[in-house]
Amino acid sequence: MTGTAGQKRVPTDYFTSSPFPLAPLAEQQRIVAKVGELMALLDRLEAALARADATRARLLEALLHEALAPAAEPVADAAAC
């Protein structure tokens, strides 16, 4: 029952004489459909994260540009007139 590296091995007889539980075909199809839905949701979430990252980068760039740009002529205060 052990291999050359001390690894346990399962004898072939075990697989030929033991039942292997398998979900009915309808249940397997339901599982596949659910996994497909979840994968589509994951794709949409990943796309939303990518868009959010791009938006965040553009906002940071705009903020830095405004903060580091040379100051424009000061606008006269309307109340001071």
mmCIF file of the N, C-alpha and C atoms, coordinates in Angstrom:
data_MODEL
# 
_entry.id   MODEL 
# 
loop_
_atom_site.group_PDB 
_atom_site.id 
_atom_site.type_symbol 
_atom_site.label_atom_id 
_atom_site.label_alt_id 
_atom_site.label_comp_id 
_atom_site.label_asym_id 
_atom_site.label_entity_id 
_atom_site.label_seq_id 
_atom_site.pdbx_PDB_ins_code 
_atom_site.Cartn_x 
_atom_site.Cartn_y 
_atom_site.Cartn_z 
_atom_site.occupancy 
_atom_site.B_iso_or_equiv 
_atom_site.pdbx_formal_charge 
_atom_site.auth_seq_id 
_atom_site.auth_comp_id 
_atom_site.auth_asym_id 
_atom_site.auth_atom_id 
_atom_site.pdbx_PDB_model_num 
ATOM 1   N N  . MET A 1 1  ? 0.807   -1.208 0.000   1.00 0.00 ? 1  MET A N  1 
ATOM 2   C CA . MET A 1 1  ? 0.000   0.000  0.000   1.00 0.00 ? 1  MET A CA 1 
ATOM 3   C C  . MET A 1 1  ? 0.847   1.268  0.000   1.00 0.00 ? 1  MET A C  1 
ATOM 4   N N  . THR A 1 2  ? 2.154   1.197  -0.036  1.00 0.00 ? 2  THR A N  1 
ATOM 5   C CA . THR A 1 2  ? 2.967   2.402  -0.116  1.00 0.00 ? 2  THR A CA 1 
ATOM 6   C C  . THR A 1 2  ? 3.838   2.320  -1.361  1.00 0.00 ? 2  THR A C  1 
ATOM 7   N N  . GLY A 1 3  ? 4.168   3.503  -1.872  1.00 0.00 ? 3  GLY A N  1 
ATOM 8   C CA . GLY A 1 3  ? 4.995   3.574  -3.071  1.00 0.00 ? 3  GLY A CA 1 
ATOM 9   C C  . GLY A 1 3  ? 6.462   3.651  -2.711  1.00 0.00 ? 3  GLY A C  1 
ATOM 10  N N  . THR A 1 4  ? 7.280   3.912  -3.706  1.00 0.00 ? 4  THR A N  1 
ATOM 11  C CA . THR A 1 4  ? 8.724   3.934  -3.503  1.00 0.00 ? 4  THR A CA 1 
ATOM 12  C C  . THR A 1 4  ? 9.162   5.123  -2.663  1.00 0.00 ? 4  THR A C  1 
ATOM 13  N N  . ALA A 1 5  ? 8.389   6.191  -2.659  1.00 0.00 ? 5  ALA A N  1 
ATOM 14  C CA . ALA A 1 5  ? 8.754   7.382  -1.877  1.00 0.00 ? 5  ALA A CA 1 
ATOM 15  C C  . ALA A 1 5  ? 7.949   7.445  -0.581  1.00 0.00 ? 5  ALA A C  1 
ATOM 16  N N  . GLY A 1 6  ? 7.377   6.324  -0.170  1.00 0.00 ? 6  GLY A N  1 
ATOM 17  C CA . GLY A 1 6  ? 6.583   6.307  1.043   1.00 0.00 ? 6  GLY A CA 1 
ATOM 18  C C  . GLY A 1 6  ? 5.195   6.909  0.863   1.00 0.00 ? 6  GLY A C  1 
ATOM 19  N N  . GLN A 1 7  ? 4.792   7.111  -0.378  1.00 0.00 ? 7  GLN A N  1 
ATOM 20  C CA . GLN A 1 7  ? 3.473   7.677  -0.648  1.00 0.00 ? 7  GLN A CA 1 
ATOM 21  C C  . GLN A 1 7  ? 2.429   6.573  -0.607  1.00 0.00 ? 7  GLN A C  1 
ATOM 22  N N  . LYS A 1 8  ? 1.298   6.886  -0.045  1.00 0.00 ? 8  LYS A N  1 
ATOM 23  C CA . LYS A 1 8  ? 0.215   5.911  0.009   1.00 0.00 ? 8  LYS A CA 1 
ATOM 24  C C  . LYS A 1 8  ? -0.376  5.740  -1.381  1.00 0.00 ? 8  LYS A C  1 
ATOM 25  N N  . ARG A 1 9  ? -0.729  4.526  -1.693  1.00 0.00 ? 9  ARG A N  1 
ATOM 26  C CA . ARG A 1 9  ? -1.367  4.236  -2.973  1.00 0.00 ? 9  ARG A CA 1 
ATOM 27  C C  . ARG A 1 9  ? -2.717  3.600  -2.710  1.00 0.00 ? 9  ARG A C  1 
ATOM 28  N N  . VAL A 1 10 ? -3.656  3.886  -3.573  1.00 0.00 ? 10 VAL A N  1 
ATOM 29  C CA . VAL A 1 10 ? -4.981  3.279  -3.475  1.00 0.00 ? 10 VAL A CA 1 
ATOM 30  C C  . VAL A 1 10 ? -5.010  2.124  -4.477  1.00 0.00 ? 10 VAL A C  1 
ATOM 31  N N  . PRO A 1 11 ? -5.327  0.932  -4.000  1.00 0.00 ? 11 PRO A N  1 
ATOM 32  C CA . PRO A 1 11 ? -5.342  -0.206 -4.932  1.00 0.00 ? 11 PRO A CA 1 
ATOM 33  C C  . PRO A 1 11 ? -6.441  -0.070 -5.980  1.00 0.00 ? 11 PRO A C  1 
ATOM 34  N N  . THR A 1 12 ? -6.204  -0.610 -7.144  1.00 0.00 ? 12 THR A N  1 
ATOM 35  C CA . THR A 1 12 ? -7.157  -0.561 -8.251  1.00 0.00 ? 12 THR A CA 1 
ATOM 36  C C  . THR A 1 12 ? -8.482  -1.197 -7.861  1.00 0.00 ? 12 THR A C  1 
ATOM 37  N N  . ASP A 1 13 ? -8.439  -2.248 -7.052  1.00 0.00 ? 13 ASP A N  1 
ATOM 38  C CA . ASP A 1 13 ? -9.665  -2.935 -6.629  1.00 0.00 ? 13 ASP A CA 1 
ATOM 39  C C  . ASP A 1 13 ? -10.626 -1.976 -5.929  1.00 0.00 ? 13 ASP A C  1 
ATOM 40  N N  . TYR A 1 14 ? -10.081 -1.025 -5.207  1.00 0.00 ? 14 TYR A N  1 
ATOM 41  C CA . TYR A 1 14 ? -10.941 -0.077 -4.487  1.00 0.00 ? 14 TYR A CA 1 
ATOM 42  C C  . TYR A 1 14 ? -11.839 0.665  -5.473  1.00 0.00 ? 14 TYR A C  1 
ATOM 43  N N  . PHE A 1 15 ? -11.289 1.099  -6.578  1.00 0.00 ? 15 PHE A N  1 
ATOM 44  C CA . PHE A 1 15 ? -12.066 1.872  -7.550  1.00 0.00 ? 15 PHE A CA 1 
ATOM 45  C C  . PHE A 1 15 ? -13.045 0.993  -8.330  1.00 0.00 ? 15 PHE A C  1 
ATOM 46  N N  . THR A 1 16 ? -12.681 -0.236 -8.586  1.00 0.00 ? 16 THR A N  1 
ATOM 47  C CA . THR A 1 16 ? -13.572 -1.104 -9.357  1.00 0.00 ? 16 THR A CA 1 
ATOM 48  C C  . THR A 1 16 ? -14.718 -1.647 -8.517  1.00 0.00 ? 16 THR A C  1 
ATOM 49  N N  . SER A 1 17 ? -14.530 -1.730 -7.189  1.00 0.00 ? 17 SER A N  1 
ATOM 50  C CA . SER A 1 17 ? -15.582 -2.310 -6.352  1.00 0.00 ? 17 SER A CA 1 
ATOM 51  C C  . SER A 1 17 ? -16.332 -1.267 -5.522  1.00 0.00 ? 17 SER A C  1 
ATOM 52  N N  . SER A 1 18 ? -15.890 -0.036 -5.514  1.00 0.00 ? 18 SER A N  1 
ATOM 53  C CA . SER A 1 18 ? -16.544 0.997  -4.708  1.00 0.00 ? 18 SER A CA 1 
ATOM 54  C C  . SER A 1 18 ? -17.411 1.878  -5.600  1.00 0.00 ? 18 SER A C  1 
ATOM 55  N N  . PRO A 1 19 ? -18.618 2.175  -5.125  1.00 0.00 ? 19 PRO A N  1 
ATOM 56  C CA . PRO A 1 19 ? -19.464 3.086  -5.914  1.00 0.00 ? 19 PRO A CA 1 
ATOM 57  C C  . PRO A 1 19 ? -18.892 4.502  -5.878  1.00 0.00 ? 19 PRO A C  1 
ATOM 58  N N  . PHE A 1 20 ? -19.040 5.185  -6.977  1.00 0.00 ? 20 PHE A N  1 
ATOM 59  C CA . PHE A 1 20 ? -18.568 6.577  -7.071  1.00 0.00 ? 20 PHE A CA 1 
ATOM 60  C C  . PHE A 1 20 ? -19.795 7.470  -7.159  1.00 0.00 ? 20 PHE A C  1 
ATOM 61  N N  . PRO A 1 21 ? -20.044 8.272  -6.116  1.00 0.00 ? 21 PRO A N  1 
ATOM 62  C CA . PRO A 1 21 ? -21.256 9.108  -6.156  1.00 0.00 ? 21 PRO A CA 1 
ATOM 63  C C  . PRO A 1 21 ? -21.155 10.188 -7.234  1.00 0.00 ? 21 PRO A C  1 
ATOM 64  N N  . LEU A 1 22 ? -22.174 10.268 -8.027  1.00 0.00 ? 22 LEU A N  1 
ATOM 65  C CA . LEU A 1 22 ? -22.210 11.233 -9.108  1.00 0.00 ? 22 LEU A CA 1 
ATOM 66  C C  . LEU A 1 22 ? -23.594 11.864 -9.130  1.00 0.00 ? 22 LEU A C  1 
ATOM 67  N N  . ALA A 1 23 ? -23.640 13.175 -9.156  1.00 0.00 ? 23 ALA A N  1 
ATOM 68  C CA . ALA A 1 23 ? -24.925 13.873 -9.170  1.00 0.00 ? 23 ALA A CA 1 
ATOM 69  C C  . ALA A 1 23 ? -25.674 13.544 -10.460 1.00 0.00 ? 23 ALA A C  1 
ATOM 70  N N  . PRO A 1 24 ? -27.013 13.564 -10.394 1.00 0.00 ? 24 PRO A N  1 
ATOM 71  C CA . PRO A 1 24 ? -27.788 13.341 -11.620 1.00 0.00 ? 24 PRO A CA 1 
ATOM 72  C C  . PRO A 1 24 ? -27.434 14.395 -12.671 1.00 0.00 ? 24 PRO A C  1 
ATOM 73  N N  . LEU A 1 25 ? -27.636 14.047 -13.929 1.00 0.00 ? 25 LEU A N  1 
ATOM 74  C CA . LEU A 1 25 ? -27.273 14.923 -15.034 1.00 0.00 ? 25 LEU A CA 1 
ATOM 75  C C  . LEU A 1 25 ? -27.930 16.297 -14.911 1.00 0.00 ? 25 LEU A C  1 
ATOM 76  N N  . ALA A 1 26 ? -29.197 16.342 -14.498 1.00 0.00 ? 26 ALA A N  1 
ATOM 77  C CA . ALA A 1 26 ? -29.887 17.631 -14.351 1.00 0.00 ? 26 ALA A CA 1 
ATOM 78  C C  . ALA A 1 26 ? -29.192 18.499 -13.303 1.00 0.00 ? 26 ALA A C  1 
ATOM 79  N N  . GLU A 1 27 ? -28.745 17.892 -12.217 1.00 0.00 ? 27 GLU A N  1 
ATOM 80  C CA . GLU A 1 27 ? -28.035 18.639 -11.162 1.00 0.00 ? 27 GLU A CA 1 
ATOM 81  C C  . GLU A 1 27 ? -26.673 19.109 -11.667 1.00 0.00 ? 27 GLU A C  1 
ATOM 82  N N  . GLN A 1 28 ? -25.992 18.271 -12.429 1.00 0.00 ? 28 GLN A N  1 
ATOM 83  C CA . GLN A 1 28 ? -24.704 18.671 -13.004 1.00 0.00 ? 28 GLN A CA 1 
ATOM 84  C C  . GLN A 1 28 ? -24.888 19.874 -13.927 1.00 0.00 ? 28 GLN A C  1 
ATOM 85  N N  . GLN A 1 29 ? -25.945 19.846 -14.725 1.00 0.00 ? 29 GLN A N  1 
ATOM 86  C CA . GLN A 1 29 ? -26.212 20.962 -15.641 1.00 0.00 ? 29 GLN A CA 1 
ATOM 87  C C  . GLN A 1 29 ? -26.557 22.224 -14.868 1.00 0.00 ? 29 GLN A C  1 
ATOM 88  N N  . ARG A 1 30 ? -27.300 22.086 -13.749 1.00 0.00 ? 30 ARG A N  1 
ATOM 89  C CA . ARG A 1 30 ? -27.628 23.242 -12.912 1.00 0.00 ? 30 ARG A CA 1 
ATOM 90  C C  . ARG A 1 30 ? -26.353 23.840 -12.321 1.00 0.00 ? 30 ARG A C  1 
ATOM 91  N N  . ILE A 1 31 ? -25.448 22.976 -11.879 1.00 0.00 ? 31 ILE A N  1 
ATOM 92  C CA . ILE A 1 31 ? -24.174 23.443 -11.307 1.00 0.00 ? 31 ILE A CA 1 
ATOM 93  C C  . ILE A 1 31 ? -23.364 24.185 -12.367 1.00 0.00 ? 31 ILE A C  1 
ATOM 94  N N  . VAL A 1 32 ? -23.288 23.627 -13.564 1.00 0.00 ? 32 VAL A N  1 
ATOM 95  C CA . VAL A 1 32 ? -22.536 24.267 -14.647 1.00 0.00 ? 32 VAL A CA 1 
ATOM 96  C C  . VAL A 1 32 ? -23.142 25.626 -14.985 1.00 0.00 ? 32 VAL A C  1 
ATOM 97  N N  . ALA A 1 33 ? -24.478 25.704 -15.013 1.00 0.00 ? 33 ALA A N  1 
ATOM 98  C CA . ALA A 1 33 ? -25.142 26.978 -15.316 1.00 0.00 ? 33 ALA A CA 1 
ATOM 99  C C  . ALA A 1 33 ? -24.838 28.005 -14.224 1.00 0.00 ? 33 ALA A C  1 
ATOM 100 N N  . LYS A 1 34 ? -24.867 27.579 -12.963 1.00 0.00 ? 34 LYS A N  1 
ATOM 101 C CA . LYS A 1 34 ? -24.591 28.503 -11.855 1.00 0.00 ? 34 LYS A CA 1 
ATOM 102 C C  . LYS A 1 34 ? -23.146 28.987 -11.903 1.00 0.00 ? 34 LYS A C  1 
ATOM 103 N N  . VAL A 1 35 ? -22.227 28.086 -12.182 1.00 0.00 ? 35 VAL A N  1 
ATOM 104 C CA . VAL A 1 35 ? -20.818 28.481 -12.298 1.00 0.00 ? 35 VAL A CA 1 
ATOM 105 C C  . VAL A 1 35 ? -20.656 29.476 -13.448 1.00 0.00 ? 35 VAL A C  1 
ATOM 106 N N  . GLY A 1 36 ? -21.363 29.251 -14.548 1.00 0.00 ? 36 GLY A N  1 
ATOM 107 C CA . GLY A 1 36 ? -21.315 30.195 -15.671 1.00 0.00 ? 36 GLY A CA 1 
ATOM 108 C C  . GLY A 1 36 ? -21.825 31.567 -15.272 1.00 0.00 ? 36 GLY A C  1 
ATOM 109 N N  . GLU A 1 37 ? -22.925 31.618 -14.519 1.00 0.00 ? 37 GLU A N  1 
ATOM 110 C CA . GLU A 1 37 ? -23.453 32.900 -14.034 1.00 0.00 ? 37 GLU A CA 1 
ATOM 111 C C  . GLU A 1 37 ? -22.443 33.601 -13.140 1.00 0.00 ? 37 GLU A C  1 
ATOM 112 N N  . LEU A 1 38 ? -21.830 32.841 -12.230 1.00 0.00 ? 38 LEU A N  1 
ATOM 113 C CA . LEU A 1 38 ? -20.862 33.431 -11.309 1.00 0.00 ? 38 LEU A CA 1 
ATOM 114 C C  . LEU A 1 38 ? -19.617 33.924 -12.037 1.00 0.00 ? 38 LEU A C  1 
ATOM 115 N N  . MET A 1 39 ? -19.187 33.192 -13.063 1.00 0.00 ? 39 MET A N  1 
ATOM 116 C CA . MET A 1 39 ? -18.029 33.630 -13.838 1.00 0.00 ? 39 MET A CA 1 
ATOM 117 C C  . MET A 1 39 ? -18.345 34.910 -14.600 1.00 0.00 ? 39 MET A C  1 
ATOM 118 N N  . ALA A 1 40 ? -19.569 35.024 -15.131 1.00 0.00 ? 40 ALA A N  1 
ATOM 119 C CA . ALA A 1 40 ? -19.977 36.244 -15.829 1.00 0.00 ? 40 ALA A CA 1 
ATOM 120 C C  . ALA A 1 40 ? -20.007 37.418 -14.847 1.00 0.00 ? 40 ALA A C  1 
ATOM 121 N N  . LEU A 1 41 ? -20.508 37.179 -13.645 1.00 0.00 ? 41 LEU A N  1 
ATOM 122 C CA . LEU A 1 41 ? -20.518 38.229 -12.618 1.00 0.00 ? 41 LEU A CA 1 
ATOM 123 C C  . LEU A 1 41 ? -19.092 38.644 -12.279 1.00 0.00 ? 41 LEU A C  1 
ATOM 124 N N  . LEU A 1 42 ? -18.213 37.677 -12.140 1.00 0.00 ? 42 LEU A N  1 
ATOM 125 C CA . LEU A 1 42 ? -16.814 37.976 -11.854 1.00 0.00 ? 42 LEU A CA 1 
ATOM 126 C C  . LEU A 1 42 ? -16.199 38.821 -12.966 1.00 0.00 ? 42 LEU A C  1 
ATOM 127 N N  . ASP A 1 43 ? -16.494 38.491 -14.212 1.00 0.00 ? 43 ASP A N  1 
ATOM 128 C CA . ASP A 1 43 ? -15.979 39.277 -15.340 1.00 0.00 ? 43 ASP A CA 1 
ATOM 129 C C  . ASP A 1 43 ? -16.470 40.719 -15.262 1.00 0.00 ? 43 ASP A C  1 
ATOM 130 N N  . ARG A 1 44 ? -17.771 40.896 -14.927 1.00 0.00 ? 44 ARG A N  1 
ATOM 131 C CA . ARG A 1 44 ? -18.314 42.256 -14.812 1.00 0.00 ? 44 ARG A CA 1 
ATOM 132 C C  . ARG A 1 44 ? -17.664 43.011 -13.655 1.00 0.00 ? 44 ARG A C  1 
ATOM 133 N N  . LEU A 1 45 ? -17.446 42.341 -12.538 1.00 0.00 ? 45 LEU A N  1 
ATOM 134 C CA . LEU A 1 45 ? -16.800 42.993 -11.392 1.00 0.00 ? 45 LEU A CA 1 
ATOM 135 C C  . LEU A 1 45 ? -15.364 43.382 -11.710 1.00 0.00 ? 45 LEU A C  1 
ATOM 136 N N  . GLU A 1 46 ? -14.649 42.502 -12.394 1.00 0.00 ? 46 GLU A N  1 
ATOM 137 C CA . GLU A 1 46 ? -13.269 42.825 -12.775 1.00 0.00 ? 46 GLU A CA 1 
ATOM 138 C C  . GLU A 1 46 ? -13.232 44.018 -13.723 1.00 0.00 ? 46 GLU A C  1 
ATOM 139 N N  . ALA A 1 47 ? -14.175 44.084 -14.658 1.00 0.00 ? 47 ALA A N  1 
ATOM 140 C CA . ALA A 1 47 ? -14.239 45.215 -15.579 1.00 0.00 ? 47 ALA A CA 1 
ATOM 141 C C  . ALA A 1 47 ? -14.560 46.501 -14.818 1.00 0.00 ? 47 ALA A C  1 
ATOM 142 N N  . ALA A 1 48 ? -15.468 46.416 -13.844 1.00 0.00 ? 48 ALA A N  1 
ATOM 143 C CA . ALA A 1 48 ? -15.807 47.598 -13.049 1.00 0.00 ? 48 ALA A CA 1 
ATOM 144 C C  . ALA A 1 48 ? -14.599 48.061 -12.240 1.00 0.00 ? 48 ALA A C  1 
ATOM 145 N N  . LEU A 1 49 ? -13.838 47.138 -11.705 1.00 0.00 ? 49 LEU A N  1 
ATOM 146 C CA . LEU A 1 49 ? -12.625 47.506 -10.965 1.00 0.00 ? 49 LEU A CA 1 
ATOM 147 C C  . LEU A 1 49 ? -11.606 48.170 -11.881 1.00 0.00 ? 49 LEU A C  1 
ATOM 148 N N  . ALA A 1 50 ? -11.470 47.655 -13.090 1.00 0.00 ? 50 ALA A N  1 
ATOM 149 C CA . ALA A 1 50 ? -10.530 48.257 -14.046 1.00 0.00 ? 50 ALA A CA 1 
ATOM 150 C C  . ALA A 1 50 ? -10.969 49.671 -14.401 1.00 0.00 ? 50 ALA A C  1 
ATOM 151 N N  . ARG A 1 51 ? -12.290 49.870 -14.610 1.00 0.00 ? 51 ARG A N  1 
ATOM 152 C CA . ARG A 1 51 ? -12.789 51.219 -14.905 1.00 0.00 ? 51 ARG A CA 1 
ATOM 153 C C  . ARG A 1 51 ? -12.562 52.147 -13.711 1.00 0.00 ? 51 ARG A C  1 
ATOM 154 N N  . ALA A 1 52 ? -12.793 51.656 -12.505 1.00 0.00 ? 52 ALA A N  1 
ATOM 155 C CA . ALA A 1 52 ? -12.592 52.473 -11.305 1.00 0.00 ? 52 ALA A CA 1 
ATOM 156 C C  . ALA A 1 52 ? -11.121 52.853 -11.162 1.00 0.00 ? 52 ALA A C  1 
ATOM 157 N N  . ASP A 1 53 ? -10.221 51.919 -11.443 1.00 0.00 ? 53 ASP A N  1 
ATOM 158 C CA . ASP A 1 53 ? -8.789  52.221 -11.384 1.00 0.00 ? 53 ASP A CA 1 
ATOM 159 C C  . ASP A 1 53 ? -8.420  53.295 -12.402 1.00 0.00 ? 53 ASP A C  1 
ATOM 160 N N  . ALA A 1 54 ? -8.957  53.185 -13.606 1.00 0.00 ? 54 ALA A N  1 
ATOM 161 C CA . ALA A 1 54 ? -8.660  54.179 -14.645 1.00 0.00 ? 54 ALA A CA 1 
ATOM 162 C C  . ALA A 1 54 ? -9.207  55.544 -14.245 1.00 0.00 ? 54 ALA A C  1 
ATOM 163 N N  . THR A 1 55 ? -10.414 55.577 -13.707 1.00 0.00 ? 55 THR A N  1 
ATOM 164 C CA . THR A 1 55 ? -11.008 56.842 -13.256 1.00 0.00 ? 55 THR A CA 1 
ATOM 165 C C  . THR A 1 55 ? -10.183 57.450 -12.131 1.00 0.00 ? 55 THR A C  1 
ATOM 166 N N  . ARG A 1 56 ? -9.778  56.613 -11.179 1.00 0.00 ? 56 ARG A N  1 
ATOM 167 C CA . ARG A 1 56 ? -8.964  57.094 -10.058 1.00 0.00 ? 56 ARG A CA 1 
ATOM 168 C C  . ARG A 1 56 ? -7.652  57.682 -10.568 1.00 0.00 ? 56 ARG A C  1 
ATOM 169 N N  . ALA A 1 57 ? -7.035  57.027 -11.543 1.00 0.00 ? 57 ALA A N  1 
ATOM 170 C CA . ALA A 1 57 ? -5.771  57.529 -12.093 1.00 0.00 ? 57 ALA A CA 1 
ATOM 171 C C  . ALA A 1 57 ? -5.980  58.874 -12.789 1.00 0.00 ? 57 ALA A C  1 
ATOM 172 N N  . ARG A 1 58 ? -7.077  58.992 -13.565 1.00 0.00 ? 58 ARG A N  1 
ATOM 173 C CA . ARG A 1 58 ? -7.347  60.275 -14.246 1.00 0.00 ? 58 ARG A CA 1 
ATOM 174 C C  . ARG A 1 58 ? -7.623  61.386 -13.228 1.00 0.00 ? 58 ARG A C  1 
ATOM 175 N N  . LEU A 1 59 ? -8.371  61.068 -12.179 1.00 0.00 ? 59 LEU A N  1 
ATOM 176 C CA . LEU A 1 59 ? -8.663  62.084 -11.162 1.00 0.00 ? 59 LEU A CA 1 
ATOM 177 C C  . LEU A 1 59 ? -7.396  62.520 -10.441 1.00 0.00 ? 59 LEU A C  1 
ATOM 178 N N  . LEU A 1 60 ? -6.533  61.571 -10.128 1.00 0.00 ? 60 LEU A N  1 
ATOM 179 C CA . LEU A 1 60 ? -5.271  61.913 -9.470  1.00 0.00 ? 60 LEU A CA 1 
ATOM 180 C C  . LEU A 1 60 ? -4.418  62.781 -10.375 1.00 0.00 ? 60 LEU A C  1 
ATOM 181 N N  . GLU A 1 61 ? -4.364  62.427 -11.654 1.00 0.00 ? 61 GLU A N  1 
ATOM 182 C CA . GLU A 1 61 ? -3.584  63.223 -12.598 1.00 0.00 ? 61 GLU A CA 1 
ATOM 183 C C  . GLU A 1 61 ? -4.134  64.655 -12.697 1.00 0.00 ? 61 GLU A C  1 
ATOM 184 N N  . ALA A 1 62 ? -5.458  64.772 -12.757 1.00 0.00 ? 62 ALA A N  1 
ATOM 185 C CA . ALA A 1 62 ? -6.069  66.104 -12.838 1.00 0.00 ? 62 ALA A CA 1 
ATOM 186 C C  . ALA A 1 62 ? -5.806  66.896 -11.563 1.00 0.00 ? 62 ALA A C  1 
ATOM 187 N N  . LEU A 1 63 ? -5.892  66.244 -10.426 1.00 0.00 ? 63 LEU A N  1 
ATOM 188 C CA . LEU A 1 63 ? -5.640  66.926 -9.155  1.00 0.00 ? 63 LEU A CA 1 
ATOM 189 C C  . LEU A 1 63 ? -4.201  67.402 -9.070  1.00 0.00 ? 63 LEU A C  1 
ATOM 190 N N  . LEU A 1 64 ? -3.272  66.537 -9.437  1.00 0.00 ? 64 LEU A N  1 
ATOM 191 C CA . LEU A 1 64 ? -1.861  66.926 -9.399  1.00 0.00 ? 64 LEU A CA 1 
ATOM 192 C C  . LEU A 1 64 ? -1.568  68.034 -10.402 1.00 0.00 ? 64 LEU A C  1 
ATOM 193 N N  . HIS A 1 65 ? -2.182  67.952 -11.579 1.00 0.00 ? 65 HIS A N  1 
ATOM 194 C CA . HIS A 1 65 ? -1.974  68.989 -12.578 1.00 0.00 ? 65 HIS A CA 1 
ATOM 195 C C  . HIS A 1 65 ? -2.454  70.337 -12.045 1.00 0.00 ? 65 HIS A C  1 
ATOM 196 N N  . GLU A 1 66 ? -3.615  70.346 -11.434 1.00 0.00 ? 66 GLU A N  1 
ATOM 197 C CA . GLU A 1 66 ? -4.152  71.596 -10.904 1.00 0.00 ? 66 GLU A CA 1 
ATOM 198 C C  . GLU A 1 66 ? -3.326  72.098 -9.725  1.00 0.00 ? 66 GLU A C  1 
ATOM 199 N N  . ALA A 1 67 ? -2.869  71.192 -8.876  1.00 0.00 ? 67 ALA A N  1 
ATOM 200 C CA . ALA A 1 67 ? -2.116  71.593 -7.698  1.00 0.00 ? 67 ALA A CA 1 
ATOM 201 C C  . ALA A 1 67 ? -0.722  72.095 -8.064  1.00 0.00 ? 67 ALA A C  1 
ATOM 202 N N  . LEU A 1 68 ? -0.130  71.550 -9.120  1.00 0.00 ? 68 LEU A N  1 
ATOM 203 C CA . LEU A 1 68 ? 1.241   71.912 -9.470  1.00 0.00 ? 68 LEU A CA 1 
ATOM 204 C C  . LEU A 1 68 ? 1.333   72.911 -10.606 1.00 0.00 ? 68 LEU A C  1 
ATOM 205 N N  . ALA A 1 69 ? 0.222   73.269 -11.211 1.00 0.00 ? 69 ALA A N  1 
ATOM 206 C CA . ALA A 1 69 ? 0.237   74.226 -12.311 1.00 0.00 ? 69 ALA A CA 1 
ATOM 207 C C  . ALA A 1 69 ? 0.555   75.616 -11.768 1.00 0.00 ? 69 ALA A C  1 
ATOM 208 N N  . PRO A 1 70 ? 1.190   76.427 -12.579 1.00 0.00 ? 70 PRO A N  1 
ATOM 209 C CA . PRO A 1 70 ? 1.457   77.791 -12.117 1.00 0.00 ? 70 PRO A CA 1 
ATOM 210 C C  . PRO A 1 70 ? 0.128   78.491 -11.816 1.00 0.00 ? 70 PRO A C  1 
ATOM 211 N N  . ALA A 1 71 ? 0.178   79.305 -10.781 1.00 0.00 ? 71 ALA A N  1 
ATOM 212 C CA . ALA A 1 71 ? -1.041  80.005 -10.368 1.00 0.00 ? 71 ALA A CA 1 
ATOM 213 C C  . ALA A 1 71 ? -1.454  81.004 -11.439 1.00 0.00 ? 71 ALA A C  1 
ATOM 214 N N  . ALA A 1 72 ? -2.722  81.085 -11.698 1.00 0.00 ? 72 ALA A N  1 
ATOM 215 C CA . ALA A 1 72 ? -3.256  82.043 -12.664 1.00 0.00 ? 72 ALA A CA 1 
ATOM 216 C C  . ALA A 1 72 ? -3.343  83.403 -11.985 1.00 0.00 ? 72 ALA A C  1 
ATOM 217 N N  . GLU A 1 73 ? -3.611  84.415 -12.781 1.00 0.00 ? 73 GLU A N  1 
ATOM 218 C CA . GLU A 1 73 ? -3.783  85.754 -12.227 1.00 0.00 ? 73 GLU A CA 1 
ATOM 219 C C  . GLU A 1 73 ? -4.874  85.712 -11.171 1.00 0.00 ? 73 GLU A C  1 
ATOM 220 N N  . PRO A 1 74 ? -4.646  86.306 -10.032 1.00 0.00 ? 74 PRO A N  1 
ATOM 221 C CA . PRO A 1 74 ? -5.699  86.305 -9.005  1.00 0.00 ? 74 PRO A CA 1 
ATOM 222 C C  . PRO A 1 74 ? -6.911  87.071 -9.489  1.00 0.00 ? 74 PRO A C  1 
ATOM 223 N N  . VAL A 1 75 ? -8.056  86.532 -9.220  1.00 0.00 ? 75 VAL A N  1 
ATOM 224 C CA . VAL A 1 75 ? -9.313  87.155 -9.602  1.00 0.00 ? 75 VAL A CA 1 
ATOM 225 C C  . VAL A 1 75 ? -9.679  88.166 -8.525  1.00 0.00 ? 75 VAL A C  1 
ATOM 226 N N  . ALA A 1 76 ? -10.035 89.369 -8.975  1.00 0.00 ? 76 ALA A N  1 
ATOM 227 C CA . ALA A 1 76 ? -10.393 90.412 -8.005  1.00 0.00 ? 76 ALA A CA 1 
ATOM 228 C C  . ALA A 1 76 ? -11.647 89.987 -7.277  1.00 0.00 ? 76 ALA A C  1 
ATOM 229 N N  . ASP A 1 77 ? -11.649 90.194 -5.993  1.00 0.00 ? 77 ASP A N  1 
ATOM 230 C CA . ASP A 1 77 ? -12.801 89.858 -5.163  1.00 0.00 ? 77 ASP A CA 1 
ATOM 231 C C  . ASP A 1 77 ? -13.926 90.847 -5.441  1.00 0.00 ? 77 ASP A C  1 
ATOM 232 N N  . ALA A 1 78 ? -15.088 90.360 -5.793  1.00 0.00 ? 78 ALA A N  1 
ATOM 233 C CA . ALA A 1 78 ? -16.212 91.211 -6.123  1.00 0.00 ? 78 ALA A CA 1 
ATOM 234 C C  . ALA A 1 78 ? -16.637 92.039 -4.922  1.00 0.00 ? 78 ALA A C  1 
ATOM 235 N N  . ALA A 1 79 ? -16.476 91.532 -3.732  1.00 0.00 ? 79 ALA A N  1 
ATOM 236 C CA . ALA A 1 79 ? -16.864 92.257 -2.525  1.00 0.00 ? 79 ALA A CA 1 
ATOM 237 C C  . ALA A 1 79 ? -15.930 93.435 -2.264  1.00 0.00 ? 79 ALA A C  1 
ATOM 238 N N  . ALA A 1 80 ? -14.695 93.364 -2.743  1.00 0.00 ? 80 ALA A N  1 
ATOM 239 C CA . ALA A 1 80 ? -13.740 94.429 -2.489  1.00 0.00 ? 80 ALA A CA 1 
ATOM 240 C C  . ALA A 1 80 ? -13.998 95.638 -3.369  1.00 0.00 ? 80 ALA A C  1 
ATOM 241 N N  . CYS A 1 81 ? -14.760 95.514 -4.427  1.00 0.00 ? 81 CYS A N  1 
ATOM 242 C CA . CYS A 1 81 ? -15.001 96.619 -5.336  1.00 0.00 ? 81 CYS A CA 1 
ATOM 243 C C  . CYS A 1 81 ? -15.976 97.599 -4.795  1.00 0.00 ? 81 CYS A C  1 
# 
